[in-house]
Each structure stands twice: as structure tokens, then as C-alpha cells.
Amino acid sequence: MNAQDVVRQAHEANLRLVRFLYCDNGGIIRGKATHTSKLPTRIQEGIGQTLAMQAFTGVETLAPVQGMGPVGEFRLIPDPNTFVVLPYAPGSGSMMCDMIRLDGKPWEACPRTFLKRMMARLTEQGMRAEAAIEHEFYLAREENGKNVPADHSLCYSSTGLDDQAEVIDAILEALESEGVSIELFHTELGPAQQELSIQRADVLRAADNVCLVRETVRGVARSFNLLATFSPKPFPDQAGSGAHIHFSLWGNSGSQQAGKNLFYDPNQRGGLSQLGKYFIGGVLHHIRALVAITCGSPNSYHRLLPHFWSSAYGAYGFDNREGAIRVPSPFWGREAESINLELKPSDHSGNPYLALGSLLAAGFDGIQKKIDPGEAEEIDPGNYSDQEREQRGIHRLPTSLDEALDELEADEVLKEALGPLLATSYIAVKRNESAFFKDKPLEEEFRQHFYKY
């Protein structure tokens, strides 16, 4: 796609507005829209946005960040490859945008640009990354002033598939029309909780798809008078919702291992290569800081509990769903293609560009330093005693956003990868959000997060 293709398709679809979207430090998808009559110019010039927006929080406050106030702006410059016609919004389309300074250079606080930088690091080493996300969300409706699950289905039950068949079919049809390839769908543990798995793609497209899925699911659900929430823990007494990241590294074109899955070694247990183990070592080494980005809300830490299959400890294992990293069994006959790693402590309150970029930075650090992840865990790490976990080097993940942010502030590798401005603004936004809920009833935290994501 190029700018001319976008303009032509917008006119053919009789669009009036095209949304220029981005995901901010608070994990909120925001943007502005141009009328299609101005689209050719706006694609080149962008749409102006105040610098303060990267200090704007998910609770509509402004975090104190030097240089992110009422003076100055950046431009939202769209990526034509992300253009879609929105099937749930009449006369509307959208594109994901980069944040560009007025001198034409990428703004250092742009999450999408950060992910591109991490991709470039891999490219220099002859590698590229692919990812796919398992999207968990609830369908809900309002009853007597309260949000309640839209049905009472059981985990993986066929009745759950029947209960929401019409709305799910509409969601899948909408995603397919937007060019999103679907892998799997099923009902999850909670009543009216859904899980939608998307086909893997290069990490930039994977992050763009996260935003597209969130927007589309919510938009289509609204047309059925339902609410779709990707909140990590929308109902205190029900299962939480994750955004599990499946990822793999591949030989780049032109490299000696072009087209090969670098996580695959048929002579090793589970087909996992030594490079894959080093990647795990890096992620586990940085995991307590990493979750400040992949689990980016106070609400996230109600989900990360022992024995809840969401992962609460910095451990890994083969098909171990209580470890922070699971090594899934590859598919028969497609072992070399399908071997991947799954990061479980991740949810939709994290900005997907920051989450994927930070994951790559942590794993790349493991590869460079050849960090040994130790032995794979064969049992639920929560079943060990505290002494046994200490002996095995298994650490509890942070139990609050503030604890995770403390770890991020102390992690020089992740902060260096993010860069000073992005790291400073992200931490400030998240500190502000955490402080906002300190004196609020727990019910208010759950309520606000329900609508936010």
C-alpha cells in the first residue's frame, strides 16, 4: 500500500473520515480523524498533536514530564500499510501512526518507533522476529447499573459458542475484512469470556493487529448492545484476561540462516535451540522489570496470582502454564515452523509496541550475554516452598504496578533500550495512574479499568 492506494480505496468505499490512531503510554488507543477531502495532504503532512499527549494518563490526568506540557507538538504520520475500512463505523477508516517531530525525524517518545529500533537491532544480527497474540476478553451487558457477563457459559463449552455465535461471527467477519487472519477461537474460563488467536506476523504488524483487534471487537460488540472489555481483571470474582505473546526469531533474508526458525533444534528437548534458551534467559533475567510494561495497570496485578494459570513466578517450562514463559509443543510435521515461546504475564493494559519491543530487548540481552535460564520447571513453581524456589532461582513477579516500576527504574538494559524520554514519560504516566487509585475504593479501580481497555 502507498498513499495513492489509500486515497483511492477511501474514495471507493465512500469514506468521510479516516482515523489517524496511535497507542499511548497509558495503553489507550487515541487519535484524530481527517476528512477524506484532505486525506492526500494529511498523509504527507500528518495531523498535529500536543507533546503533552505522551504524558496523558489513562485516568485523564497529565503526568509531570519535562517538555510534555502546553508548548510544542508532534505530527501523527500514518503508515499506509495499516489502512483499513472500519466495518463497524459507517463512513470511517483508520491507519496506525508514527509520532514524528516537526523536523521530520521520529520522536524519541514514540512507542511504534521504539519497536522499529528493536527490530533494527535484530536485523543487524541477521534476525527478524515474529509474534502472535492470544486475545482474551469478556462480553458483558449492563443490568441494574452494573456490568455483568453476557452469559453463564463454562470453559471451552459448546454452549458458550452457541450463546455468542452471532456476535463472534460478526467480529470474525469484520476482522477478516480488515485483513486479519484468524487462527483459533474458543470460550475461556470465565462466563462470557472469549479467546481469539491471530496468525503470527512480523512484530510490527503483530502490534498493529493488537490495536486493530481491540478496536474491532469493541466496535462490533457495541452494535449488539454488548460491552467488550480487555481489562486484565474486569470482574473481581472471575478469571482475568491476558494477552499472551507467542514469539519466535527467524533468519533474515540474506543471512546464512535465511528463512529458518532460530528457536528450532531437532536434537534438543522439545525442539528448543540453544539460542532460544539464551532468549529465555534474558527474559527471565529482566522479567520483574518487563512486567511493568507488559502488565501496565494497577488492575493487572489482581490477575498475576499463584495457581491461576496466569503465571506468578519467573520460571519457564515445557507446556508449563504456570511459568512466565511456556515452551509450547510444536505441531506434528511442522516442528521447525511452529516452535515458539509464550510470554504469559502480559495483558491488554500494556502498549503492544512497548511490550514487544521490550521483550525483544530482554531476549536479545540474553543472547548477547549467553544467559543460562537453568533447568525447565516440571511442576507448578507455586508448589515449591520458598526455600526451594530460592535454591532454584525462581522469583515471585511483582505484586503491584509500583513494585514493577521500581524494578524497571533499576533495569539499565530496558531503560537504555527505551531511551531516556520514552522511559521517563512511561514511568511518570504509570506512577500517576497508580497514585490515582491509591485512595479510591477497589470497586472504582475495577470500574474504570473495565471501560478503559
N, C-alpha and C positions, 0 to 999 in steps of 0.2 A: 504494500500500500504506500502511496505517496499523497501529497496534499491534493493533487488534482483528482485522484481516485476518491478521496474523502468528499470533496465538494460535489463531484458527480453523483456519488451514492446518496449523499444527503438530499440532493435535489430530486433524485429518482424516488426516494422514499417520502417526499413531501414533508421533510422535517422543517420545523420552525426554529427549534433550539438545539444546540449541541453543547453538552456539558463538558467543561474542562475540569477534570477531577484529580484529586491527589489525596493521599492518606497522611495525616499529620502526626506529630509526636505523641498525641494522645490516642492514636489508633482510630481516629474518627475520619471518615471519608467526607471531604468537603470539596467545594469548588464553586465556579461561576459558569454561566452559560452565555454563549453568543448567539445572536440571531443568524440564521443561515445566510442572509444577505451580506453579512460582514465576515462570513467564515473564511474566504480566501485570504483576507488581510490578517485576521486573528490567528490563523495557523502559523503565519510567519512572525507576527509581532507579539503574539501571546496576549494574555489578559493580566493586568496589573493586580497585585495583591500586597498588602502591607507586610513588612518584615515581621510584624508582631504576631502574625498567624502561627509561626512556629514556636511561639511562647504561649499560645492559646491552649487552654486545657479542655479536657472532656467534661468539666463541670462549669464551663463558660466563664472562667476567670483568666487573668493574664499573669503568668509566672514572671517573676523578675529576672530578665536575661538582658545583659548589656547589649545594646544595639538592636533590640527587638521591641521597639516602642512605637510611638506615633509617627516617627520620621523614617522615610525610606521605604522602598518597595522592591519586590522581585517580580518576575513575569512567569506565568504559567504557560509553558510551551508544550503543546500536545505531541504525543507520539502517534503518527497516522496509523501505525500498525495495530493500535489498540481501538480503533474506531468500531463502534457497533451501533446499530439501530436498537433502541430500547423497546422491546415488545410490550412492556407493561406501562409505558409512559407515552401517551399519544403525542406524535409530532416531535419526539425527542431522540437524540443520540448522545453518545458520550465518547470521550477519549481520556486516557490517563496522561498525566503531565509531569514533566520535569520542572524544577524550580531553577530559573536562570537569572543571574544578576543583570543589571542594566548594561554592563559592559559586554554582555553576551556569553559570559563564562558560567559554568554550573555553580550554583550557590552551595557553599560548604554545608549548609543545614538541610540539604535536600536528601530525604531518605532513598529515593529512587536512584539518585546519582551515587550514593554510598554503595548500594548493591552493585551498580555497574563497576565501581572501583574494585570491589572484591572479586568480581568476575574477571577483571583485567589481571589481577594478581595470579589467578589460576591460569589464564591464557599464557602468561609469561613462562609458566612451568609446563606448558603443553597439555593443560587440562581444561575441562569445562564441567559445569555442574548442572544436573537436572533435579527437579523436585516435583512432588505431587502432595496435595493436602487432603486429609480426611476432614471434611467439614461436618461438625456436629452442631445441631441447633434444635430448638423447640418450636413447635407451632402452638400458639395459645390464643385464647379469646378472653374478653372481659366479661366478668359476671359479678354483679352487685359491687361494682367499683374495684374489683380485684382481678388480676391476671391469673388465669388457671390454664393448665394444659388442655389442648383441644380434644383429647380423647384419653382413654384409660388403657391403652394397648400395653402388652407385655413385650419384653425384649425379644427382638427378632420374630415377633409373632406375625402370622399371616393376617390376623385381624387388623393389626396396625397398618399393614399395607393396604387393606381394604378401606379402613377408616379415612385415610388421607389420599386415596388413589387419584382423585380428581385434581387436587391442588398440586400433588407431586408431579403428575403428568404434565400439568401446565408449567411447572418450574423447569422440568427437564426439556420440554419443547422450547421454552424461552432461551435456556442456556445453549441448546443445540443451534438455535437461530443466530446466536451470538458467536458461534464458532468454538464453543467449549465442548470438549469430548468427555463423555461420562464413562466411568469405569464400573462403579457399583453404587447401589442404593439399598439401605435397609433401615428398619426401625431400631432404635437403640434402647438402652436400659430404662430410661425414664419414660413416663407416659407422654405420648406425642413427641418424643424426642426422635430426631431423624439423623441419619448419617449419609453423606453424599461424597463419594470419592471421585476425583477428577484425574484424567490421564496425565502422566508426567510430561513436563516440558522443560525447556531451559529455565533457569531460576528467575530471570526477569519476567518471562511470560507467566511463570507459576505465581509470582507475586501479584502481577496484574490480574490474574484469574481469581485470586483470593478476593480482591476488591469487587470484581465483576460478579462473583457468586453471591457475596453478601448483599450487594445492591439488588440483584435479580431476585433472589429468594424473598427478600423483604417486600420488594415491589409486587411480585406475583401474589404472595400471601395476602397482601393488603386488598387485592382485587377480590379475594374470597372472604373479606371481613375477618381475616385472621392476622395475628401478630406473629412474626418470626423473630426470634431473638437468638443471637450468637453469644450472649453473655456467658462467661465461664461458669457461673453458678446462679441461674435465674430463680431457682426455687430452693430454699434452704434445706428442704427435706428430700430432695431428689438428686439424681446423678448430675454431675457437672458436664459441661460441653467443652471439648478440646478442639484444637486444630492441629492434629498430629502431622508432623512434617516427615515425609519419606524422601530421601535424597541419595544421590549417587554421583560419583565422579567418572568422567569419560575421557579417553584420549582425544585431544583436539585434532582437527584436520591439519595435516602437515607434520604431526608429531609421529614418533616411531610407533606409538600405540593408538593411532587414529582409529576411532570408532569402537574401541574396546572399553568395557566396563572395568575400571581400575579397582573396584572393590571385589572383583571376582578372581578366585584362585581355586581351581577344581581339586587341588591337592591339600587344601586346608579344611578344617572343620566348618561345616555349613557353607563352604564355598567362599569364605571371607578372607580376603588377601591381607598381607601384612600392612599395606598402605591403608586399607580400611581400618585395621586395628589401631594404627597410629592416629587416624582421624578420630576414632572413638576416644583415644587417649587425650587428645586435645580438647574435645568437647567436654569430657568428664573433668578435666583439669580446670576448665572455666565455667562449669555448669552453674555454680552458685551465683555467678555474676550474669551469666547468659539468661537465666530465667527472669531477670529484671526487664529484659527486652521481649522474650517470647511469652511471658506471662505478665503483661504490663498493667495490671489494675489491682487495687485492693481486693476486689472480688475474686481474683484468680486464686488467692491463697486459701480460700474456703474449699477449693477443688483439690489441691495438692495434698492429699491425706494418705497415710499408710493404709494398705489393704483395699483401696478404692479403684485400683487399676488405672490410676492417673499418673502414677509414679511420684514417690516422695523422697527417693534416695538417689544419690549419684552413683549408679551402678549400671551395668549392661548385662545382657544375656541373650541366648538364642531362644526366640519365641517366649521371652520372659516379659510379660506385660506389666510387671511392677517395676522394672528398671527404667531409668531415664532414657536409655537407648535400648531398643529391641532390634535384634538381627532377625528379620522375618525369614521363614523358609522360602527359598526360591521356588518358582513354578517348574514342574516337570517338563523337561525338554527345552526350557527357556532359562536355564540356570544362569548362564552368562549375561543374559539380558536383564533378568529380573532381580538379581541380588541387589539389596539396598539396605539402608539403615533408617530406622524410625526414631525421631525425637518425640517423646510423649509429653513432657512438660511444656506445652505450647497451646495457646488458645487465641481466640479472635480479638482479644483486647490488645494484643501486640501488633504493631505496624508490620505487615508482612515483608516489606523491603528491609527494614531494620532487622527483623528476625532472621531472614535468610542470609543477609549479609554478615551478621554477627556469628551465625552458625558456621559459615564458611571461614570466617576469620579464626574462630576457635579451632576448627578442624585442621586448617592449614598450619596453625601453630603446632599442632600435634605431629603433623607430617614433617615439618621442618626440624623439629626438635626430637623426633622419633620417641614420642611419649608412649610408654607401655601402659595400656589400660588394665593390665592384670588379667586374672582368670575371669571367664564369664561366670555369672552367678546362676546356679541351678535351681534356686528356690526364691521365694519372695524375700527380698532383703529385710522387710519388716519383721520377719520371723527370727532373725538373728537377735541375740542380746546386744546391748550397747557395746559391751566389751568385744564381742565377735565382730561387730561392724567396724569398730576402731581398728582391730587387728587386720581386717581385710581392706582398710582404706575406704570404707563406704561412708559418705557424709550425708546427713539429712539436708534436703533442699531448704531454702529459706521458708519461713512460715508467715512472712508478711512482705509486702512490697517494700517497706522501708529497709528491712533486713537485706533484701535482694539488692536494693540500690546502694547500700553500704558496700556490698561485695563488688558491684560494678564500679564504684568510685575508686576502689582499691585495685582494680584489674587493669594494669597498664596496657596489656595486649589489646583488649577490646576497646579501651579508650583511644589508643593510638589508631586503631582501625577506623573508628567512628570519626576521629578528628576532633579538635577542641570545641568548635562551635556546635556541632551536632551532639557531642557528648554532653556538653554543658546545658544546652537547651532541653535535651531529652530528660536529663536528670532533674532539672528545675521544674519541668512540667509535671513529672511523676511525683516529685516531693509535694508539689502544690496540691495535686489530686489526693494524695494520701492524707495530707493535713486537713483537707476539706471535710473528710469523713470522720476525723478523729472525735469530734464532739456531736456527731449525728447518730441517731438510733440505727441499729443494724438494718432495720427494715428499710430505711431510707437509702442505704447503700445498695441493697438488693434492687430496690425500685428503680433507682437511677441507672444502674448498670443494665437492667432489663431493657430499657429503651435505647441505651447508648450504642450497643453493638448488635 
